[in-house]
Amino acid sequence: MAPPNNPANSVFNLLDSSSLEKNFTLANGKFNVKGFPLLHDVPSNVSFTPFSFNSESDAPLPLLERVQSLSHRGGFLGFTKDQPSDKMTNSLGRFTDRNFLSIFRFKTWWSTQWVGTSGSDLQLETQWVVLDVPEINSYFMIIPIIEGSFRSALWPGQDGHVMIFAESGSTQVKSSSFNSIAYVHVSDNPFNLMKEAFSALRVHLNTFKLLEEKNTPSLVDKFGWCTWDAMYLTVDPSGVWQGVKEFSEGGVPARFIIIDDGWQSINFDSDNPHEDAKNLVLGGEQMTGRLHRFDEGEKFRKYKGGSLLGPNAPPFNPQRPKMLITKAIELEHAIKARNRAVQSGVTDLSEIDSKIEILKKELDDMFGGDEETSGSDGGDGKDADDYGLQAFTRDLRSKFKGLDDIWVWHALCGAWGGVRPGATHLNCKVAPCNVSSGLRGTMPDLAVDKIVEAGIGLVHPSQATEFYDSMHSHLAKSGITGVKVDVIHTLEYMSEEYGGRVELAKAYYDGLTKSLSKNFKGTGIISSMQQANDFFFLGTKQVAMGRVGDDFWFQDPNGDPNGVFWLQGVHMIHCSYNSLWMGQIIQPDWDMFQSDHVCAKYHAGSRAICGGPVYLSDSLGCHDFDLIKKLVYPDGTIPKCQRYALPSRDCLFVNPLFDNKSILKIWNFNKYGGVIGAFNCQGAGWDPKERRILGYSQCYKPVSGTVHVKDIEWDQSVEAAEMGEAEEYVVYLDQAEKLLFATSKSDPIQVTIQPSTFELFFFVPIKKLGPVAKFAPIGLTNMFNSGGTIQELDYEEAAARIKVKGGGNFLAYANEPPKKCLVNGAEVTSEWSNDGKLMLNLPWIEEACGISDVVIAF
């Protein structure tokens, strides 16, 4: 028990457990929820234990009290076996003919939504499942969790059975009995269900923290640029400089940048151990490379301070990265063609080998003169302050005053292939990689193949803290303010000799947590390739933001020409549904996209209301600034929603990817209204037999549906709850540019969405001003998130006072023309039409941070 002065003690006296509603019983092979038999044929070796309070939890008192007050809604499932083992599978019972929503891992790194009606419809590596139980007006959830040194996931079974798979990740770590290997929870609201269940697990496991307990990174409400799709591994100082310069000159300055993969000191086992690998271009080439030093690679290390600031900066061709990438892709295709020829039995490869050699030489020749184009001039052995990453970041901030954050990429183990043994001061060896049993049903993945082929240079877990500090302390000294940590779920591959996947993960995540606190203010991180329960339950005490979708793919890597379209809808589904659970623990990050992509507007519409940062990976010289300016203010900030977007309740148990009928609807709040985004994502999805995401061309067509004010879950925010009680709303349709009216009892709005397009519906409560006038501010309609531009709103007897950020067309609803309109104290003319549209033009005044004071009097 906690000591007498521990505030957790007071929680135990809040409720008399005997008075609590008994929600669960397990008897005679049936698991009953609120008296309703939900799981049948439960094996006799399965046990149920009511939620027990962890008296040693370090959760804040309000959270402890909340969890304890709802503890009767949750409990644990366990099972026993006759013989101990390092991996075990057991049924938890079966269900059929019941709608479920689940999240499963379709790759080692990435998870997505899946729906069905039976336990047999589940996919391997399911992270959780929610069952719709209309018979008791409830939703029931099973979450496989961690117990001791074992981690679990759900699998499909025969005849509707739900299987749980528990493994330690090491043949040396075995068990035969579990009391709490899965958590179950019931609630009458699916969104409360998520919050309540993960709050309970936070208290029970005490190994992670909820988003509400943490500070988010400073870049969450800003605009940024990531170098990955722009330059891949060719990234260098001149290229980064050019990119930041283009956004600044285009009127949308980047407030943060992420220098992605390609900046580090890596080489291959066959290389000179003290030299960087040369002329790498495409992702995949570096996946067997390892770090040989912890500072920046040579092309950044040799940057001379001031070389890009003056009028005599070395020349740089913005087309160069694209030219290198195009040539590298040509070479890659030739190599693949050779592999196919070998597989088909071709013996004379001389012609294709000759072509490959020519392409290699052409690529090497294109890399000539790197030092001149990168502003380099030696560096080793000279004044460190005048060279390298430190000098480069100093010059960037000197030239581009609004650039607040400069982050860099690294893999959890350093590089894709880890750290090269013997190259640093740390104890490191190449660990063989073995793919977990549960991942056999995931999508074929080049990254996994490469990692298994070469193993990973793993720093001993006892030195994990020193390992991260060795990287991060240098970066912090060099002006780097955060890191994108990628390739996270590799630890499970190599845990055999390190006490299993749970213990190895704990050591590494503890080291990462300590380094983040020391070097990056505890918040300077985006987690990526991390979408499995190990990470969320063990690695998020400090991490407050992470990716909720797969990578943005501008085309299908498997060659489907229509993938340029349907992959974008798949991305929306990943992000929307993953946010249901990940958003309890981290701020969802919907990833970057490219503003000149054929579906850029489609992506922009979702990013506008997703509630996270907006950042691009535009190639140099390839920007649609008109589109970007609908997302980004001239100061590089964004009109961000108040929380993260989630799918609407009527989307939870449907398939918006290939059921031929469902629209994806996501909802969010602005400060003075709600928003629903309706997206047509139909046209692709997971194929369990093929084990990959495929296009479904027959589904790529217009889809019709409805939108209603009740699709917004107003009660999920204390601040928004009052807006949900409004008598009447004006509804602004962003793409159609029209106004509608709605009440909580009015008929739904009918809508048809074309493939790869969307509509945004802004619901704003109408206010009565005096005996006749009615008014509702909509915001700047030249921004996708018009409602997010309204910063403050106050009503007087016959007037509205509004602070609006941004310049452009301000729209409001008014049932009669106003008597007077003031902008920043000066009377201005306005346009009013009989349909209730009231329009003003607002300036962007830099000295006022773009905020205009608007008064509309009736």
N, C-alpha and C positions, 0 to 999 in steps of 0.2 A: 504494500500500500504506500501511497505517497505520504511524506512527512506531514505533520499537523499544519505547517504553515503553507503547504502547497494549495493554491486555490482550486486545484482539481478536486480536492476532497469535498468541497462544498457542493460539487455537482452531483455526487452520489446521493445527496439528500433531497434533490429537487423533486424526485418522483418516487412514489411507492410502487415498486415493480409489480406488486400484486394487483394494482389497479389498472395496469396497462392492458390494452387490447391484445389478445392473443391472435396473432396473424398467421402463424405457421404451425402445422402439425405434420409429423411423419409417422405413419402407422399403416401396417398391412400392405406395404408396397406402394402407398400413395403419399405424395407430398401435397398437402392441402394449403391453400392460401386463402385466408379469410373464409375458411370452411369449404372452399371450392377445390375439388381435386384437379390439380394442374399437371403434375408429373405422375405418370403411371409406371408400374413395374419397376419401382425403385429397388435396386438390389439390397439384400439384408445387411451387406457390409457398409452401407452408406449411413452416415449419422448427421443429425441436425443439432446445432447448438445455438441458442439465442445470443444476440449480440452481447459481448462482454466488454466492459469499459476498461481501456488501458490506462491505469492510474499513473503510469510514467510518461504519458504523452506530453509533449511540450507545446501542444496547440494552445492558442490564446483562449482565455476563459469564455468569451462569447461563443466561440466555435464549440468548445466542450459542452457548454450548456445546450446549444442547438442540437448537437449530436445526441446527447443524452435524452433530450425531450422526445426525440424521434426514434430512439433505439429499438422500440417494439416493432418497427417496420423492417428490421433487418436481422440477419443471422448468418450462420456459417454452415456449409456442408463439408463433410470429411469422409474418408473411407479408410479401410484397413485391408491389407493383403497378408497372406500367409508367409511370404518370403520377402525379405528386403531387396530392393533393387534401386538402381540409379534412374530408372524411367518406368513409369506405370501408367496404364490406361484403365479407366473404370467408368461404368455407366452411372449417370445421376438420375436415370429415369427417362421416360419417353413422352413426347407430345406429338400430336398430329392434328391437322385441320385447324391450325391456329396461326394467325399472322405473327411474324416476328421481324424485327430489325436487328441486324448485327454488324459488327465491324470485324474484318479479318485481314491478315497480312497477305497481300498478293505478291509481295517481294519481301526479302529479308528486311528491307528498310521502310516499306510503305504499306499503309493500310487503307481499306476502303469499305464502302457500304455493301451489304448484301441482305436481301429479303427472301422469305420463304414461308412455308406453312408447316414444316415438320422438322424434328431434330435431325433427320437424315439430309435435310437441305442445307445444313450448316457447312461451312468450308473449314478445311484445316487451319489451324492457328487463329481461330476466332477469339477475339479479345474480350468481347461481351455480347450478350444477346438480351433483347427486351421482347417480352411476349405481350401482345394485346389481349386483355381479359375483360371484354365488355360485360360478361356475366356478373362481374362484381364491380364494374366501372373502375377498373384499375389497370395498372401496368406493372409487370413483374420482370425483374432483372437478375441475371446470373453473371457474375464477374469472376473469372478465374484469377487467382491472386498468388501471392508468395507466402509460403509457410516454411520457416527455417531456411534451409539451403535449397529449397525446391521452388521452381517457378512453374506455372500451369497455363494451359490454354484449352479451349473447347474444340472438340472434333465431332464430325458427324458419325453416327452409328447406324446400325441396321434397324429397320422397322420403327423409325422415329426416335431412337435413343439418342440422348445427348451424352457424349463421352467427354471425360476430362482427362487430359494428358499432363502428368507431372513429371518433371525431370530436373536433375541437379546439374547436368552438364559435365559430370565427372564420374567415371566408373568407381572411383574411390569414395564417393559420397552416396550412401544408400539409406533408404528408410522403408518402412512397411506400413506406417500409420500416419494419418493426417486428421486433424480436428477442424482445421479452417483453411482448406485449400481453395475454397470458392466462397464468395459472399453473395447472398441473395437479399433483395430489397423489393418492397412493394409501395406504390403510391398511386393516388388518383390523378396525378398530373405528370406527364412524361418528362417535363423540364425540371420539375421539383425532384423527380426520381433521380435524375443524374446528379443534381446538386447534393441531395441527401446521401446517396450511396457513396459518392467519392469523398464527401466530408467524413462519413463514418470510417471509410478506409484510411483516410489521413490520420484520424485519431487512433485507429486500431494498429496500423503498421508503424506509424511514427517515423517513417523513412522518407517522406516527401512533404511538400507544403502546397497548399492551394494557391491559386492565383491571387485570391483576396488577401493573402498574407504577405505578398511580395510586391516590390516596386518593379514596374516595367521599364525597359530601356528607353532612353530619351528619344530614340528615333521613331517611336511608335506613331507619332502624329506628324511625321515629316516625309518629304519626298527624297528618294535616293536613286542611285545607279549602281548596278553590280556588273562587274567586268566579264562574267562567265560567257554568256552567249555572244557577247561582243568580240571577245578575243581568245577565248579558251586559254590554252597554255602559253600562247604567245604574249600574254600580258607583260607590259614593261612600263617604265615611268613615262615615256613619251605618249604611249597609248592612253594611259590613265589621265594624264594631263589634258590630252586632246578631248577626251570624253567629257570631263568636267567643264572644260572651256565651252564646248558646244551647247551644253544645257544652260550655262550662264548666259551666253550670247543669245540663246533662244528665248530668254525671259522666264525660265523655270529653273532657277539654280538648285543644284543638288545640295541638300543639307547633310546628307551622309553618302558615303560610297563604301562598297565592299569590294576589296581586291581579292578576287576569287582564286581558285587553284591555279598555280603557275608561278607564284612569287617565291616559293621556298627553295631551300638547298637540298635537292634530291638527286640521287643517282641509282644505278642498278648494280646488282651484285657483281656483274662482270666489268663494271667501270672502275677507273681509278677512284679509290675511296675518298679522295680529297677534292674531286672536281665535280661540278654540276653536269648532269645529263644535258646534251645539246639538242636544239632544234625540235623540241616537242611541240605539238600543235593540238591534237584532238584528245578529248577525254577518252580514256581507255589506254592510251600509250603510257600513261604514268602509273597505272594501277599496280604494277609490280615494283615501282620505285620506292626507295626508302630515304628518310632524312639522314644526312650525314653531318649536319650541323644545325643548330637551333636558330640561327639568325637568317636573314633574307638571302635569297639566291644571288648569284653574281650580277645578273642584269640590274638588280636593285641595289646591291651592295656597292657597285661602282658608280652610282649616280653621284655627280658632283653638285653640291649645293649652289643654287643660283643659276645653273646652266639653262634652265627653262624660263627664267624670269625676265631676262634682258632681251634687247632687240636682236641679238645675235644668237638666239637659241638655235640649236641644230635643226635642220629641216626634217619634217616627218610627213609621210604620206598616209593620210587617213584610210586609204584603201588597202594599205599593206596587210593589216590583220585578215581582212576578208580574202585577199589574194592568197595568203598563206593557207587559210582554212580551205579554200576551194581546191588548191593543189593537193593538200593533205587528204581531202576526201577522195580526190581522183586516185591517189596512191592507195588509199584504203580499199576502194572498190576493186582495184587491180589485184591486190593481195587476196581479197575475198574470192575473186574470179579464179585465181590460181588454186585456192583451197578447194573450190568446187570441182575444178578440173581433176585434181588429185583424187578426190572422192569418187569421181565418175570413171576413173581408170585411165585417164590420159597419161601417156608416158613421155611424150615430147613436149616439154614445157619451155623450150628455149625461147620461143617468141614472147611468151608472156613474162618470162624472167628478164628478158631484155627490156621490155616495156617498164617493168618495175624498177630496174636499175636506172633507166633514163629519168623516170619520175622522181626517184630519190635524189638524183643529182640536181634536177631542176629545183626541187624543194630546198636542198642545201644551198644552191646558188642564190635563191631568193632570200635566205637568211644572212647573206653577206652584208657586212657593214653595220651589224647590230650596235656596236659601241657608239658609232657616230649618231645613230638615230635615237639613242636612249639617253643622251646627255651624260655619257660616262667618261671618266678620265682616271682610271685606276681606282684607288680607294684603300686597298689593303696596306696597312702600315702607316697610313696617314691619319691626320686628325679626324677622329670618328665623327665629331660634330659637323664636319664639312662634307661628309660622304654618307651614302647609304640611305636607308629608310628614314632615319631621323631627319636628314637634310631634305629629303623629298617631301615628307609630310609638313615640314616647316615651310617649304616653298609653296606647297599647295594652299596652306592656310593663309599665307601672306598674300597670295594672288586672289584667292576666292574667299572673301571674308565671311560668307555665311556657311561655310563648310564646317559643321560642328563635329561630325564624327567620321573617322576613317577606321574601318574595320578590315580584317583580313580573314581568310579561310584557313582552316586546318582540319585534318581528320582527327578523330578521337585518339588514335594511336600515333598521331604526328603527321604522317603521310599515309596514302592508301596502303602501302606496304610496311608501315610502321617506321621504326628507327633502325638504321644499319648497325648491326653488332660490331663493337670495337671502334666505332667512329666517334662516339661521344664518351663522356665521363660516367655514363650510367650503365648499370648492369642490364644487358639486353641480349635476347637470343631469338632466333626465328622460331616461332611456334607454329606447328602444323595446324591447319584449319579443317575442321570436320563440321559439315552442315547438319544441324539438328533434324531429328526425325520429322518434326512438324513442318519443316520447310520443304519437304519433298513435293508438296502440292502447289508450291509457289511458281511464279513465272520464271522461265529461263532468263538468266541475267549475266551479262558479260562481266560485271564487277565481281560477282560471286565466283565465276570461273577463274578469273585472274587471281583473286585472293587465295582460293584453294590451291591453285597452281604454284604460287610462290611462297605461301605462308605469310605471316606478319611478324615483323621485328618488334617484339613486345618488351617494353621496359618492365622490369620486375615490379609487381604491384606494390611492394613495400617502398618503392621509389616513385610512386605515381605523383605524389605532391611535389617532389623535387623536379620531376619531369615537366609538369605543366608550368611550374614557376620558372624553369629554365627558358621555356618559350615565351611565356607571357610577360615576365619582368623585362626582357629585352624589348618586346613589342611596346609595352607601356612607356618605357624610356624613349622609344623611337617615335612617340606621338600617336600610336595606335590606341583607340579607345574601346575596342571590343573585338570579338571573334565570332565567326560563323563556324561552329563545330559540326563537322559532317561525318559520314561513314560511321555512325555511332554503333549500330548493331553488329559489330564484328566480334565483340568480346565473347559472345556465346559460342563462336566457332572454335575457340582455343582455350577453353577453361579446364580442360582435363587435368592439367598438372597444378592448377591454382585453386583448388577447393570448390570448383564448380562455377557456374555462370553467375549465381547470386553473389558469392563472396568476391569473385573477381570484379564484378560490376561495382560492388560497394567500395572497394579499394580505389578504383579509378574515378568514380564519381565523387568520392570524398576528396581526392586530390584536386579534381577540377573545381569543386566548390570552394575549396580554400584559396586556390589561385585566383578565381574570379573575384572573391572578396578582397584579396590583397591588391590585385593589379587593375581591375576594371570596375571598381565601385560596386561589385556584386551583381550588376545588371547587364554588363556588356557582353551579351551572348545571344545568338540565335542558334537553337538546336535544329539539326537536320538529319535526315535518314535515320530517324529515331522512333518510328511509330510502332512501338511494341510496349507491352506492359512492364517489362523489366526496367526500361528507362523511366517511365512515368512514376513507377512506384519506388525507384531507388535513386534516380538521378536528378530530381527536380527540387531539392531544398533551396537552391539558389536560382536555377534557370527559370526565367519568367516569360520567355517568348520562344516559339518554335514553329516550324513548318507543319501545316496540317494537310498538305497535298503533296503528290508526286511532283517531280520537276515540270516546269513549263516546257512542253515539247512543241516547237514550231512546225515540225513535220513528224510523220510516223517513222521511227527508226527501222521498222520492219518492212517499209516500202509501200504501204497502202497510200496511194496519192490522195485519197479522201481524208486521210488521217490529219491533214492540216486543219480540217474542220472538226471532225468528231473528237479528236483528242482534247479539244478545249472544253467541251461539255463534260468529259470524264474528269478533267481537272476540277471543275465546279463541284461535282459530286464528292470527290475526295475531300475537298476543303469544307464543304457544308456539313457533312455528316460526321467527319472526324472532330469538328468543333464541339459536338455534343459532349464528348468526354474529355478531349484534350483541353477544351476551354475552361474546364474546372481547375486545371493545374497550370496552364500556360496561356499567354496571349496568342491567339491563333495568327499565324503569318501565312497569307495566301500566295506567297512567292512572287517573283518578278514576271514580267512579260515584255514583249517588244511592241513599241507603239506603231511600227509600220507593218505589223502582221495583218494578214487578211481578216483575222478575227480580233483585232486589237480593241475595237469598240466594245465587243462582247466581254472581253476581259476587264476593260475599264469600268463597265457598268457594275461588275461584281466587286471590284476593288474599292469603288466609291463608297459602298455601303458595308464592306466586310468588317470594318471597325479596327483594322490594323494599318500598318505602314503601306505606302504605295511606292514601289520601286520598279525600275525598268532594267532591262539588259540590252538596250538598243545597240546595234552595231554603230561604229563611228560614221557619222554623216547620214544616218538612216533614222530620222525622227519625224513623227507627225506632231508638231508643236500645237496645232489647233486642238488635237485630241488631248494632249497632255494638259493643256490649260483648262480643260473641263474637269480635271482632277486636282490641279495644283495651283496654289496662289503664287503671285509674283515673288513672295519672300521664301518660297520653298516649303511652306507648311501646307497642310491639307485640311479640308472640312471633314473631319472624322466623326463617325457615329459614336454614340456614348458607350457601346459595348460591342461584343463580337456577334456576327450574324449567325443565325441558326435556321435549319429547315422548319417550315410550318408544320403544325400538328397533322394536317391531312396529307403530308408528304412522307411521314415517318415509315409507313408500311407499304409503300409503293415503289416502283422502279422507274425513276425519271430518265433512265438511260435507254432502255429498249423494250418498254411495255406498250409503245405505240400510242399512249394516251395521256401520260402524266407530265405536267409542267413542274419544274423545280421552283418552289417558292421559298425565299429566305426573308426573314424579318429582322429588323433592328430598330433602335431608337435614336432620334436626334434629341436635342435638348427640349424642343417644343413641338414634337410630333413624332409619328412613327413612319416607317418605310417598309414596303414589301418589294422585293425584286423578283420578277417572274422571268425565268430563263428556260428556253427550249434546249435541253441537253440531249435529246433523243438522237440515237445514231450509232451507239457503240456500247461496249460493256464486257464484263468478265465472262469468259467461257470456261467452265470447270473442266471440260474434257480436253480442250486445247491448252489449258493452263496459261492463258494470256488474254489480254484485252483486245477484242476484235471489233471491226466496224460492222454495224448492222444497217446496211444501206436502205433496207425497206422501212426503217424507222425514221430516217432522216427526212422529215416532212413537217408541215405546220401542225401544231398541237393546240387544242382549245381547252380552256379551263375557266376557273372563277377566282376572284380575289375579294376578300371581305375584311372589314376592319377587325373582326374577331380573329383573323389569321395572325394578328400581332398579339403576342403574349404580354399584354400590358402589366400583368401582375408580377412579372419577373424582375421588375425594377421598382424600387420604392418611389423614385422620382417620377416614373412614367405612369404609375398606377392611377393617379388622378386624371391623366389625359384619357385613360381607358374608360372613364365614366362620363365623358362628354356627351351632350345631347345630340350634337351634330358635328360632322366633319366636312371640310372641303378636301377633295382628293385631286392631286395634281399628277397627271401622267407625263412623265419626262419626255419620252420619245414621241408621243402623240401631241404633246404641247396643249393639252386641254384640261379643263376643270370639270369635275363631277362632284356630286354630293352624296353623303352616306350617313346612316345612323347604325347603331348596333342591331336594329331590327329590319333594316332595309335589305332588299334582295342583293345577292352577290353581283359584282361587276363581271360581266362576261368578257373574255379576252382570248384572242388567237395570236399565238407567237410563232413567227417563222423560224426555220432552222437556224441555229447559231445566232439568234438575236434575243432581245429581252425588252422588258418594260419595267420602269420603276414607278411605284405608286406611293405618293407622299400623303399621309393622312394627318391633317392639322385640325385641332379643335377650333370650332367657330365661337367667337366671343361676342356677346351682345354689348354694345356700347350705347347707352342711352335707350330711349324708347323705341328706336327704329333701326339704327345702324347695327350691322353685323360685320365682323372683321376676322380674318385669319391670315397671318404672314406665311408665305411659301418660301421665299428666299431668292437667291440669285439663280435664275434659270439657265445661265450660261455655264453653270457647274452641274455635274451629274448629281451630286448630293446637295441639291438646292437647300434642303432643310438644315443641313449642317453649317450653312453660312450664317445662321442667326445665332448670335452670341448671347444676347440678353433681350428679354421681352417684359415690359411692364404696361399694365392697363390702368388708365385713369377713367373718369366718368364718361368722357366722350373722346378719348384719344388713346393712341397706342404709341409707346416709345420703344424703339427697337435699335439695338446695336448690330450691325451687319458687317461681316468681314468679307472683303473682296470688292472688285469693281465690275460693273456690268448691269445687266437687266434685273432689277428687283421686281418680283411679282408678289402681289397679295390679292386676297379675295375681299371685296367690299360690295355689299348689296346696294349701296348708293355712293355717288361720288363724294369724296371728302371735301371739307371746306378749305383745308389748308394742308400742304405737305412741306416739311422742313428737312433739309439735309445739312448736317453740321451747322445748324443755326440759321441757314439762309433758306428763304422760301423758294421752292422750285415748282415747275409745272409737272403735271402727271397726266397719264393717259388712263381713262376709265371707259370700259365698254359695258354694254347691257348684260353680258354674260357674267359680270362680276369681276373681270380682270382689272386690277389696278397696277399700273406699271410706272416705275421710276428708273432713271439711270443714275447709278452710283459711281463715284470716282474711286480710284485706288490712290490713297494718300500715304506715301511711304512713312512720313513722320508720325502718322497715327497708327502705324502697323496695319494699314489697310482697312481700319474699322471706321465706318460711318455711323453717325448718330442720326436716326431717322425718326421724325415725329409725324404722325398722320392723325389729323383732327377732324371730327365730324360735327 
